[in-house]
Amino acid sequence: MKKKYIIRKNEEIQKIVKKSKKIVSKYYIIYFQKNNYLYNRYCVSVSKKIGKAHVRNLYKRRIKDILIKNDINNSSDYVIILRNAIINVSYEDMRLELINVLKGDK
């Protein structure tokens, strides 16, 4: 994923979480708001409850792979938080749930 598509600054993440809409699904909590760019920006957060660092990084890589392969352009900023239920889920189930949730936001 290119750097311009990633939200890294804590101030931006906190602003999105506090002042935006929220979608809660079985595997994700997603905060989103419109941005002034022509592309989406993402932040993927995985709790230490999910597992050790290599497990958390695996889930982050999977989510970023899903986002790259499925071009969803709403000109929005997203903070995607993974829930504990995602631990024993297949890649395909993760993909279907995330795409349905992101395409359903308005």
N, C-alpha and C positions, 0 to 999 in steps of 0.2 A: 504494500500500500504506500503510495507516495506521501511525502511529508505534509503536503498542503491539505490532505484529507484527514489529518490526525489533529485532535485537540489535545494539547499538552499542558497548557497553563491552568493551574489550580483555580485562579480567579474566574476564568471562563467556565470551567466545569461547575464551580459553585453557583455562578450566575444562571446557568442553564437549569441546574437542579432546583434552585429556589423559584425561578420566575417562568417556568415552562409547563407544558402539559405533560402528563404522565400516563403511560400504558403499562398495565401489569398483566403478564401472561404466566403460563405454567413454568417457563424456564427463564424469563427475562423481566426486568423492570427497565423501561425505556423512557427517558426524558427527552423531549424534543422541542425545538423552536425554530422558526424561520431565521435564515441568515441573509446577508447582503451579497453572497457569492452566487455563482452559477453552478455550484456543486455542493454535495453534502460533505460534512465533516463529522468524524466519529471519535468517541472515547470509549474504550472497552475496559470495564472494571471487573476483576474477579477477586472474590473474598478469599482469605486464607482458610476458610472453612471448606473450600472446594478441594484443597490439597496442597502439596508442597509446590515449590516454585516451578519445577518442570511440568507439573500437571496444570497449573494455572496458565503457564505459557502455551501449552498445547491448546487449551480452550481459546485463548486469545488469538492464536494463529488460525484456528478453525473459523472463528467468527470473522476475522479479517478476510479470509479466503472466500467465505460466503458473500461478504459485502463486495469484494472485487468482482467475482464471477457474475453477480446479479446486479446489473446496473439500475439502481433506483435513484433517480434524481428528483428530489423535492426541494432543493435549495434549503436544506435544514441542517441544524446541528443536533447530533444525537449523543446521549450518554447512555451506554448499554451496560447494565449491571446484571451479571449472571447469578441465578438463584441456585440453591443447593440441589434442586431436583434435576439439574443438568448432568450430574455426575455419571449416571449409567445410561445415557441417551446416545443413540447412534447419530452419526454425522447427518444423515438424511433427515431424521426427525428434527435436529437442530436447525437445519437449513429451511425446512418447510415452515416451522413455527416462526423463525425470524423474518422470512420473506412475507408471510401473511400479516405479521404484526406491522412491519414497516410499510407495506403497501396499503394497510388499512388506516394509517394515521392521516388526519386532516387538520 
